[in-house]
């Protein structure tokens, strides 16, 4: 999924779940910032203080995508949550380890991840809402990234990719040709799968386009896979709404309703009608819809800046003197620091508590 869903739709769903405008913006900002936090390393301050942050994403052609450790530390906990073949923790999965880590929509692993986030809320951490946003990103991606794994493996190898409703001139072949600057030839499916073996790289952005209905054949299983993104995205939003209601209630097992039938119908109509290939273009349209009160939330101006003046990072770190930043006590409670604290908490809990229950060991 891209910024239109992770930010715009997450904000709408958070409001529908019961969050006010301020808190919904935090949740939505963090849900999107998972895709934008590509830098890691230590921040140094002029008073000798230091802060270490991790990244939650890499750029598609970043060399780190081909390092196994980075796959385990970034793609598995933040984008391609292992699904354990949709089986609960006490049931074994037939086959190799790879069968356990293929992403599945709303898997038992995903549900336990959400429960862990809700349970952690009781600890009253400053970054509780920020962690919820991160969790919602990962949770939503279990629908978009289903069938793929966050490692370099043949399970991500595809061929015969087709679309029912792609924009004219934007079929898979033409996209591959554009992506690789005219490197397209008759062996494209093999070439792309070999070149982009991580996650859904071989099908480019198809899983992330809300309006797309498409299919492909998985070379690893030789099965035909049909995908209906509008339906999947509505399902993701509906389950996110339930998860956030449970978060507000403070009870990970609370019986709650999701989105209303009318809300689901409205979301699906916009998923199908907004067909810009650019996630940024779709995002601007969703923010306009929110501002025009098309979701019954009242007119709200919702914004997002990943970097630059006015961004969370800019507000947290301020000006730089040479190689160090000027320290301020406000840094400790800044949204940017809270987000990065939440990244660490999410990854630690998932890797050391949730996944081991499923006999999954990730670095």
Secondary structure, DSSP 4 states (H G I P E B T S, - for coil): --HIIIIIIHHHHHHHHT--HHHHHHHHHHHHHHHH----EEEEBTTS-EEEE--S---TT-GGGG-HHHIIIIIIHHTS-B-GGG--TTS--SS-HHHHHSB-TT-HHHHHHHHHHHHHHTT--TTHHHHHHHHHHHHHHHHHTTT--SSBSGGG-EEEEEESSPPTT-SHHHHHHHHTTS---TTHHHHHHHH--BTTGGGTTGGG-TT-EEEEEETTTTEEEEEEHHHHHHHHHHHHHHHHHHHHHT-TT-----S-HHHHHHHHHHHHH---S-HHHHHHHHHHHHHTTTTSS--------SSSTTSHHHHHH--EETTEEPP-GGGGG-HHHHHHHHHHHHHHHIIIIIHHHTT----
